Amino acid sequence: MKVAMGQFMVAREWQANADSCIALMQEARQGGADLLVLPEGVLARDNADPDFVLKAAQPLDGPFVALLLAASRGNSLTTMMNVHVPAPLDKAWNVLIAIRNGDIIANYRKLHLYDAFSVQESRNVTAGDEVPPLVEVAGMRVGLMTCYDVRFPELARRLALDGADVLVLPSAWVKGPLKEMHWEVLVTARALENTCYVVAVGECGPRNIGCSLTVDPLGVAIARGAEAPALVFASLSAERIAYARRQLPVLENRRFSSPRLSV
């Protein structure tokens, strides 16, 4: 599988972000990608207004997603990203969507809300209550995660035991002391401990670090972005996964049962 990591700075106006996503989709197709992963919260952002994600939220049948679905028609590229969708009680869901050939083929409502480091995502967002699905792309099974989820190893392990070969992680990783180190350590750990690829894509700009990263099943970083907008490609190999799982059979050697979502 060939993946593309498309990191960019999310603007305040959803139309500008739709244009950015569509341009990255076109470039990823031209580069031969099977899967394009974009950041978290690509619909709209205002760093001066922490409540803006709620004000800007759109339903999945709204104009933002409609433009992206139209742009996806007629080809096999799968694109994944997170958007904020209206939820009951004047809140939103943070939803990872996978789109392909004009359809939403999967969606996942973020389980772990970022109530940490002086940020309170739960002020505006309602947590999901279902384990994310797997999506087949180019013969590989892809598990869905979002940003803060990476700090909770139970979710990555559950997806690996469900059959994931690849974990995707759209993110808006906030800058701060040691945060870039946390990002790299956590992404690498989730890949190595589950012998999966992890494709982690971050928003860049004044608030977030960018630093998109693809790590292979033995913990080797095979592609990186820096702090600026970029489209970075990586090749993922089923043979590499099989080799890693022969050499390091942690999924077979484990003594704990599969993690279950608490209610």
N, C-alpha and C positions, 0 to 999 in steps of 0.2 A: 504494500500500500504506500502511496505517496501522499504525504500530508503537507499542508501549508498552514503556517501560523501567521495570522494577520493582526498585528497590533497597531492601534491608532489611538488618537486622543478623541474622546467622545465630546461632541459639541452640545450646545443647549437646544438647538433646533433639530427636531427629529428628521426633517427632510435632508439636512446636511449629513446626518449619520446614515440615512438610507443610501445616499449617493456614495459615501465611503465604503459601506458594505458591498454594494453592487460592483464598485470598481475593483475591490479585492476579490470578489467572486470571479469576475472576468479575468483578472490576472492569474488567479489560481488555476482556472480552467486552461488558460493558455500555457501555463507551466506544467500541465499534465497531472494535477493533483486529483486524487480521489476524495479527499476530505479536507475541508477548510474549517479551521477553528478560529473564531473571533472572540473578543473579550466579553466580560460580564457587563451588563447594564448599557448595551449599545444604543438603546432607543434615545436617551437624552440624559444629560448631566449638567448640573450647575453647582460647581464646587462651593459657591457662596451660600447656597440654599440647601441644607440637608433634607428638606422635605420635598425637593423638586421631583424626585423619582415618583412620588405619589401623584403629584399634580400632572406629570407628563405621561402617566401609565396609559396604555392602550390595550384593548382586547386583542386576542390572537387573530380575530377577523377584521382588525382595524387597518388603517391605511399604511402604517409602517410595514407590517408583516406582508400585506398584500403586494407591495412593491417588490419585496424580496422574493416572494413566491413567483411573481411574474418573471423576474430575472432568472430564476432557477429552471424555468421550463425548457425542455428540449435537450437536456444533457444529464449526465449521471453524477455530477459533483454533489456531494453531501456537505452542507454547511451547518455549523453549530455555533450558537451564541446565546446570550441571556438577554431577556427583555422583561420589563415590569408590566404586569397585567393586573387590572382592577380586581380586587377581592372584596368580600363582604366586610362590613364594619369599618368602612372608610380606610381600608388598607390595600396593599398590593401583594401579589405573589411575585417572587423573583424566579422566572421560568427559563430554563434552558430548553431551547427548541432545536430540533434537527429537521432541516428541510431538504427536499430532493425532488427535482422535476415537477415543481408546482404544488407540492404537498408538504404539510407538516407530518413527518413520519414518526416522530416521538417527541415527548415533552416531559420535563422533570421540574417539579417545584422544589426549590432549595430547602434542604432539611435543616442545616446548621446556620443560624443567623448570626451575623457578625456583631455580637455584643461584647466587645473587647477593645482594649487600647483606646478608651474614651469615645468609642463609636457605639451607637445603639441602633443597629439595623431594624430591630424588632419594633421600633417606634412607628415605622411606616410599613413594615412587611410582615406578612403572616407566613409562618413556616409550613412547609409541605408535610405530608404524613404518609408518603409511599416511597419504597425503595425504587430508585431509578431503573429504567429498563436497559436492556442491551440493544444496540443497533448494529446490524450487519453492514459493513462497508468493505468492498473489494475482498471479500472472503474472510475478513476478520471481524470479531465481535467487540464492539466498542461500548464501554460503560460510561455513564454520565455522572459528573461531579461538578460542583461550583465552588470556587474560591475557598472560603473558610472551611468547607468540607475536608480539605486536605489535611487539616489538623486533627482529624478524627479517623484513626486507622481502621476502625471497624467498617466504615462504608467501603473503602477501597478493598478490604479483604472480602467483604460480602460480594462485591461485584466480581472479584477474581474467582471466587468459588462458584458464582453463578455462570462463569464461563468467559469472562472478559479477557481479551488479549491486549486491549488498549484501554486506557482511562483518559478521558478528556477533561480539562479543567479550565473553562473560561473564568477569568478573574479580573478584579480591579484591586490589586494588592497595594494597600496604602503605604506610602513612604514613612520612614521612622527609624530610630536607632535599632540596628540589627535586623531590620525587616527583610532586606535582600538576602541576608544569610539564612533567615528562617525559611524564606521561599525556596531557595536552592536545596537546603537540607530536607525539607518536607517533601518536595516533589521527588527528589532522589530516593528518599526512604520509601515512599509509596510504590515506586517502580521496583526497587530492589527486593523489598520484603514480599511482594506479590508476583515477582518475575513477569511483570507486564510492562509494556511501554506506557509512559505518561506524557501526554501532550498538553502542556500548561501554557495558556496564552494570557498575557496581562495587558490591560490598558496602560498607555503611557501618557505623560503630560505632567503638569505641576503637582498633581495630587498622588499619582500612582506610578509604580516603578517601571512598567513595561517588562523587560527581562524575560520575554517568552522563552520557553525551554522545553525541549523534547529529550527525555531520558529513556535509555533502553532497559531491557529486563535485568541486566547485570549492573545497573546503576551508572552507566556511562552516558554523559551528556553528548548527544550527537548533533544538536542544532540549537542555536541561541539567537535571541534578539538582544539589542542593547536598550537604551533609554528612549530611542526615537521611533517614529512610525516606520514599519518595515513589514515585508512579506518574506517569511523564511520557510524554506522547504526542507523536508526530511524524508528519508525512505525507511519504512518499517518492514521487517522481514519475519515471516512465520518461522523460518528456519532458526533465526536468532532466539525466538521465544522457546522453541523446542530444545535448543541447545542449553539455554539458561535453566530450563526446568529439569533437564537431565543432570546438569552439574549441581544444581541447587534446588532439590525437590522439597522446598519448604511447604508447598501446598499439600503434598502427600505426608510430610513428616509432622504436621501440626497435631497438637493434642487437644485443641479446643474445637468446639462445634462452630458452625457458621453463625456469625453475628445476626441477631434479629433486631428489628426496629422496635423500640419501646413505645408504648401507647400513652 
